[in-house]
Structures are given as C-alpha cells and as structure tokens.
Amino acid sequence: MDASQDVGTTAFLISAKWVKKYKRYILFDQFSFGYTEEKMNITEDHWTKAHPGPIKNNEFIEEDKEN
C-alpha cells in the first residue's frame, strides 16, 4: 500500500511473525532468486509441515482486565 493513505482507508494489521512463516511456506525467497521448479529445495512434507496456519494477531490484542 501507499505510505500516505486517505483518511478512512481500511487497513489491516498482520503479525510479522505470521508473514515470515507464510513467505517460507510459499517459497518466496527461492522464487525471488529465480529458482526453477527443478532447483526448489523442499521436503516431501513441506506443504503440510510448513503451513503457517490461520492468521493470529494475538500480539496486537490487549485483553480487557477488570480492576
């Protein structure tokens, strides 16, 4: 997204930890280096073992605590 959005533009917070797991899952680094399918370095169970799971933003959420 553009760094200077108009007021009222919807924005989303996504955990940087989750994004890192997702990029590992989709082999982002290997594709960005131009690897071909034959050069991909993945294990047979990569698509299940490396799945990042649902987006969790627990680190952003504060629980309401009663005094």
Residue, then its C-alpha position, 0 to 999 in steps of 0.5 A: m500500500d501507499a505510505s500516505q493513505d486517505v483518511g478512512t482507508t481500511a487497513f489491516l494489521i498482520s503479525a510479522k511473525w505470521v508473514k515470515k512463516y507464510k513467505r517460507y511456506i510459499l517459497f518466496d525467497q527461492f522464487s525471488f532468486g529465480y529458482t526453477e521448479e527443478k532447483m526448489n529445495i523442499t521436503e516431501d512434507h513441506w506443504t503440510k509441515a510448513h503451513p503457517g496456519p490461520i492468521k493470529n494477531n494475538e500480539f496486537i490484542e490487549e485483553d480487557k482486565e477488570n480492576 
